[in-house]
Amino acid sequence: MPADFEKQSYWHERFLSETSFEWLVSSESFLSIIEPYLSQYSPTHKDSPRILNLGSGTSDLQNCLRSRGYLDVTNVDYEPLAIERGRQLEQAAFGDVRTKYVVADATQLTCDLSQDQKFDIVVDKSTVDAISCGGTTAFLRMASSVRQCLADGGIWISLSYSSSRFAIEQLPFGVEVIAKIPTPKFRENDPEIYYYCYLLRPE
Ligand SMILES: C[S@@+](CC[C@H](N)C(=O)[O-])C[C@H]1O[C@@H](n2cnc3c(N)ncnc32)[C@H](O)[C@@H]1O
């Protein structure tokens, strides 16, 4: 990724015209990977998981979650246009907006210290890749933000194009790869290239 992916101005320019786009994989594919973790909670029960979707962009992940009954979803992006696009996508799909939308910087989240304001599952679909363009300091700020937003027993599921995205010292998480997704080949002899879905548990 070029370095501009860390800059809000890049995303602002992009979202002036982009209304819908999926990074790396479709939301349905991502959901099929995270569903076993989500389904540990019943979506219709009061224990429905509190989900934080970091760097929501113009993806329809919130719609996929909502159509599966997961309504306690907070979509966060630091670019206000992304938040506007997210609302528009939900409104167009369901006729109303029931998930939450917040403009915030994922490297400086301030979740209320009481457990009620924390999240059971934080998901990001390639947002970690964009933030990592800002270097290790930005990446570690994101990791520490996510860490302090997680409720007891909470997890972070992150999709990245990089096989070494979390190979960083001082990471306050244990890391496991839960899926390797092959990317499409354009020619038969092209090398195998994968996207990686990581499960991170606070340490
Ligand atoms: C690679 S896109 C991924 C968008 C979406 N998750 C998807 O799968 O299509 C990265 C998104 O993260 C947002 N973003 C980048 N840095 C951010 C930050 N520090 N805080 C919050 N959002 C950020 C961008 O505005 C953009 O929407």
The ligand as an ORCA input file, in Angstrom:
! r2SCAN-3c Opt
* xyz 0 1
  C      -8.500     -0.244      3.789
  S      -9.966      0.658      4.210
  C     -11.016     -0.638      4.838
  C     -12.466     -0.247      4.816
  C     -13.439     -1.377      5.189
  N     -13.121     -1.949      6.470
  C     -13.466     -2.461      4.128
  O     -13.187     -3.615      4.432
  O     -13.821     -2.163      2.985
  C      -9.438      1.488      5.694
  C     -10.506      2.299      6.387
  O      -9.988      2.697      7.653
  C     -10.220      4.059      7.856
  N      -9.117      4.521      8.700
  C      -7.800      4.650      8.375
  N      -7.099      5.082      9.421
  C      -7.985      5.229     10.447
  C      -7.870      5.649     11.794
  N      -6.693      6.022     12.318
  N      -8.979      5.676     12.564
  C     -10.189      5.310     12.040
  N     -10.367      4.915     10.777
  C      -9.270      4.861      9.985
  C     -10.264      4.698      6.484
  O     -10.992      5.915      6.490
  C     -10.932      3.580      5.684
  O     -12.317      3.699      5.740
*
